[in-house]
Amino acid sequence: MSVVQKIEELYNERGKRAKELHDAGKKVIGYFCCFVPDEIITAFDMVPYRIQGSQNDPIDEADALLEPMACPFARSCFNMALKGEYDFLDGFVAPHSCDTIERMYHIWRSNKPSPFNHMINVPHMMGPSSDVFYRKELDYFIKRLEEFSGTKLDQNKLRDAVKLYNRRRALLRELYDLRKENPPRVSGTEITKVLVAGMGIPALEHIELVQDYIDEIKGRPAPKADGLPRIFLWGNEIDDIAFIRLVEECGAHAVMDDLCTGTRFFWEDVSETNDPLDGIAKRYICTHCPRSLKPQDGNRQEDLESRFGYMKEFISQWQANGVIFYIVRYCDTCELEGPDLREYLNSLKLPVLMIEDDYSTSTIGQLRTRIQAFLEMIS
Amino acid sequence: MEANQQIKTTAVKGTDTARLVRAMVKNIYQSAHEAKANGQKVAYMMVASQYDEILRAMDIVPLPTENYAGLCAAKRDMDRFLLKAEADGYSQVLCSYARIGLGFDSLRKELGHIPEGSPDGGMPVPDMMLGSSAVCDPRFKWFQATSRFLAAPTFGMDVVAPPPQADLNEVRDYYIKYQRDQLLGLIEFLEKQTGKKMDKERLWEAIRLGDKAWQIWYDIDRLRVAVPSPMPSQDHFSIMVAGHYYSGTQIAVDFYQKLYDEVKYKVDNKIGVIADEKYRILYGGGLPPWHTLWIFNYFESFGAVFVIENVYRGFDPVEVPSHVKDPVDYLAWRAFLRFTRYHEKARAHSGNPIVEKLLGLIDDYKIDGVVFHACRSCRATTIGQTHIKSELGKYTSIPMMQLVSDMVDLRDYSEAQWKAQISAFIEALEGREKG
């Protein structure tokens, strides 16, 4: 099977590999968002599984237990759990990333408990005391995992896990580097598949897959110049190719992102500190997510720079000439962040299209006209 | 020019003391304007952030932006602010309190003055903005967004609560320490803004007054177990102004004492909200429909009185250990104890602290039915209602209903639909009575 076929299979049959591992006696720990360190779970010889929803399936059973004005991504995940699609999970971990995830954790736990259930309280504020608190929450998470697994955390295994995930991060950055070419040899649609494929398999297997994929891409002939716009995507959860494929079908290259399912989860390494938990805590709490509040820094312009300045590198190095926001509806922090970010990007002379969507492939087609009009404007 | 006709939105109150609240609300905004004129510092703030007494101890005039949104809705003057925020790029599903606040600030900036005819004279430009993560996400994010429309220093404070399953003995120390550190960070920020140090004795005094007011408020609610009900929920949605917007002042203490005396008199003399109380209803949760508070009177026309509620008086009195000698430590301890009040009970029974609290209310207040209000733009107070309703159903067979609209956005409200639902609910209550 070629690497492309492997990716395709993992993308289409999500959970299959994790289920195999579960059936073989491995403990699979499902979690949400970018605030639960994979390294800790891996150091316990367990398999971290990033919980995903399904944009293709209607949300039905969850509506009886979870209000429809909750984030549709979270509702979709819960819907899948209720239908038994996450029965292979031995553990369920939710960070307090936002109101919906925090409240849904209790509902999920009550209606579909896993053998191990835990919530990590992630500070919303950023600063020294928040670092200390988050570190304490990770200590408590470890203690709970020790009770569940019956084994003490091996610091050397944790150090190894830090190295392992940093290797994966480096490879994913290398993969993203291949998108700097104009036109890129790899599409945003393909990148989404390989990222999603990695969410449900052990890191080592994903590393092998990404390495093979990089080799495969490098072997592709350079595409002819096409003059199409290069798009930077910002938003929250895109674990389905439908939206990015639509952007590309409309005549653009999706070249870079700041998404929960994209750079946000892998871009920055974990520092290899003496106590590995120091590096882990520092890295994860700094995840760029609108739900985390940086202390105000100077005047309006300075503060916007402090909040969004990291995106400059993404935009300049990947030569983006337009930005599309994809906000899964009901994400209050994204909804509040969007206009500020648009102001900042506009100040960099970048046009922005802000899209709010229902996390469903059935509604994505309606966005075609808006995307086409935007691309026409920036072309 | 044709004068705008005020549409009635408010409810007829059950107590005389609740009628005094309207002047207290007006005074919040008037005081802020006066403070600005006198050079005193004014802060946009979020209620229930556990920092109220600190503001009082530092002579900072609190300006509660959420309350202002509710006020605009009660006056049916919210559309121009909501639409302005939406025109500025804020989603129609974003917290409508935040949309009103952002729309108001945006309009004020655009016009160069407070929008004409703003309810209660509008809000002056604050000297600072104090967000917090207590209750929901928009409350710490909103003021960051507001910096688009006004240049005031902004501070965000974390307020943390452990999940019900947490072993409190394991997490207590570091939760309290973090809360304390966050409060100290706020104090440092405020000292910088005001140019003066906080006086700990003054903070103790504000805490004493705050605790006293909340104790009397709790005592009033305990009186409300009486049959017939001496004070309905529509009064609660007014009288909470003292506990939240005047916390840490003698005004709040005096107000609740007056209310206590009135409620006690009604209990002693068996004076009910309505002459013939047939059904006792629990307001199970969700922000109130500020745009249509008269709906409580509509229930009363069927003999159904809302006798108690699970919103706004979110905390029962707690006892902070006597070894806590520092007022900031006290606030951190008090917050932890408030948030974990029903944790142990939940662990031993249903697993859910809110379910435990509601079951206690159903029992104590002889409740015949429960009504929740789901607000389309408030995830924090709405997500979980359906689940709680379902969990309660495991322990009680009383009728329960969820009405859907929004706390301030009238576009999410349908009077016809509500009346149809209420009719069915009353029938269920009647059926149960006959059965």
Interface residues (C-beta under 8 A of the other chain):
Chain A: A64 L65 L66 E67 M69 A70 C71 C98 D99 T100 R103 M104 Y105 H106 I107 R109 S110 N111 N117 M119 N121 P123 H124 M125 G127 S129 S130 V132 F133 K136 Y140 K143 P290 R291 L293 P295 Q296 N299 R300 D303 I327 R329 Y330 D332 T333 E335 L336 E337 G338 P339 D340 R342 E343 M354 E356
Chain B: D88 G89 Y90 S91 V93 L94 C95 A98 G131 S133 C136 D137 P138 F140 K141 W142 Q144 A145 S147 R148 A151 P153 T154 F155 G156 M157 D158 V160 P162 P163 P164 Q165 A166 E170 V171 Y174 Y175 K177 Y178 D181 Q182 G185 G351 N352 A374 R376 S377 R379 A380 T382 I383 G384 Q385 T386 H387 S390 E391
